[in-house]
């Protein structure tokens, strides 16, 4: 029996991956949700907008584990827009806190309970890369700055998109840092930062305004005529394969990207490759969640 802990299992590509995982009788799935059930899984309440809630979720998961270890950890949940909430209860910008900081904390809390050869998959996005996101690419990965709440309310338009892209850069850097630090300690984890590509039939835009949601619905059929858009099923199946280790990264690669239905292992952006950015993000994130860096 392989024990799997997962966020983002109730909708979109995560729901597809969860369904495929629970279809395997050798998989035990523990899912963090906001009250929704996942067929075939054991669920615990998890609100990624509350660091206290993340700690409570981790405590309950550890209690459920007993003497067993986590074989697979999938950090997939996320939002793309702050909606009407500029900040979390902890006072941090909501997209950064939900997409990055909560998952960073969860990863740190569950690390002692990972099996020696655990697979860890963190969902990121190619929007972190200025070569792809020419509209609102991240300017930096300083956690102290990204955690600040914008003056005047929630970020809108380009600023909101940049906040999302920046949080996805943080996800990628976190995966790199975790692989770097744990490998130095002698662990044999497989760590992958997974970009599912443009997969619009998800609920990432559930917090977006009505104009953005309407535009997505209107433009999507037209876009399908001129470009390959990854389906939710494609993205979810790939997430499941990565989680199970059925797809393994080439030597020295950590960033997996689903492009035109095919998984490739490209270089991430220059900023995502920066060891200075990786280290400072890890240390600053530790301070924000009141933990020591590794």
PyMOL commands that set and color helices and strands:
alter all, ss='L'
color gray80, all
select helices_A, chain A and resi 12-22+51-65+94-113+126-128+143-146+157-184+204-207+210-226+232-244+275-288
alter helices_A, ss='H'
color red, helices_A
select strands_A, chain A and resi 2-7+27-33+42-45+70-75+114-124+190-195+255-259+262-264
alter strands_A, ss='S'
color yellow, strands_A
deselect
rebuild
show_as cartoon
